[in-house]
Amino acid sequence: MNELGFEHLVFAGNGMSGVACAEELIKTGQVFDITIFGDEPYGNYDRTLLPSVLAAERDIDSITLNDIEWYQEHGIRTRLGIRVEEIDRVNRAVRSSDGDWTSYDKLILATGSRPEVPPIGGLDKAGVVVFGTLDDTRKLVEAAGPGVRAVVIGGWLAAEAARGLRKRGCDVAIFESESSSEWQLDSVLGDGRVEAVRFTSGEEIGADLVVIATNLQPNTSLARAAGLEVNRGIVVNDRLETSDRYIFAVGGCTEQNGQTFEHFPPLAEQAKILAANLAGAVFQELTASPLHHRAE
């Protein structure tokens, strides 16, 4: 509790699901002391629209869901551009990337998901971009242009990334990350930056840009390092509680009833259930029916 007796809720993650939970908490009318950490130095935005930004169909302002003024208006303390790196479960505190320790009454893990990076050599070179955040999108916009040779690796997200790059003038080739054919990518070649890619067949093609846009996987490293129960995602029950009674999880980082989630509608429903739990209410209409999930 803070000096005024309000429960301190710390959110590790500033994505759509975590902020949706904060919005639901505000609707309850109860007062909480809320701190939100976010890896990126921006307000909350709609990540599903990043391909449209890449394709120059939308600008960044049009995908922003909550600007900085919204957080200030609702008294939410923000630590944007600062990520949570360690959880001390005994003392109920988190260490952030700036070296500070922040105590919590309850911790909400909203670390989201990221494209799964395939085991390909040379991915540390300049010109390799994992497509999953606004910062990633900015990098691709800066690198793209007429005549740029782009190789995009992945599944459904790769098609969206390729469309955006083509609209910016790139010459694009798409390859499945798990293909069993001779076009399985083996390594990225170049002296410090991307110059070509090599396939398991030994064939090579020139490239200036390699984009990883594979299927999403839950970000679980923080929870795993803290000793929480983790399978593919952070394991939660129907009240979004983890294996630690003071720690909860919501969104793309979670695994609920053996399922993980990629799309926002079921994650918005999770946010409502978690807010009801944190506010001490029992929303039978929310918990009685199973989430509409997508099995991985």
C-alpha positions, 0 to 999 in steps of 0.5 A: 500500500502507498502512504494513502492506503491505495494498493500499488499495481505494477504493470510490466508492459504497456501493450494493448492488453495491459492498458486495456486492464488499466482502463477497466480498473478505471471504470470500476471507480476504485482508486489504485496506485498504478505504475506502468513500465513499457519497453518503448518510449511511446503511449499505447498503440494498436500493434495490429496496424503496424503493417499499415504504417509500414505500407504508408497507409497510416501514420503513427498518430492514427494507431495511438490508443492512449497518448501520454496525456491519458496516463496523466489524466488518470494519475498513472505513473509511467516508466516508458522506454524502461523495461522490467528485468527482474522480479524479487518475489520475496520482497515483492519488487521489480528491478527495471532497466534503469537500475531502480527497484519498485515495490508492488502489492500486485504485479501484472505481467503484460509482456506480450509476444514477439515473432519467433526467431528461427535458428538461422546463422548471421542474424546479428548483421545490420539490415536484419529486422525482427518485425513486431514493434513500432521501433521495428516498423520505423527501422523498416521504413528507413531501410526500405526504398526503390531497388532495395532487395528484401527477404521476408521470413515467416508466415501470415505476418510475413505476407503483411510485411512484404506488402508494405515493403513492396508499396515502398518500392522494395523487391521482395521475396518471401520464404516460410520459416519452417519450409521443408523444401530446398528453400529453407534458409540457412544463413545470412551472409555479409561483412557486418551487414546483409549482402545475401542469404544462403539456403540449405541447398547451397544456393544464394541470392542477393539481399539488402534487408532480411525481415523476420516476421514469423508466428508470434510466441509469448514473451516469458523470459521474465516470468521464467527467470522468476520461477513462475510456472511457464509452458509455452506461455505464462500459466494462468488460471481462469482469474488470470493468476500465476503460480504466485498469488501476488503476480498476474498475467494478461495478454499474448504472454499467457497460457490459459487452459493449455492455449496461447493467444495471438489476436486481441478480442480474447485478450480484451476479454482477459483484461476485463476478467483480470480487472474484475479480479483485481477490483475484488468483484466476481463477474460471473457473466465473464467467467462462465463462458470460455474465451474464444481462443486460438490454439497454437 
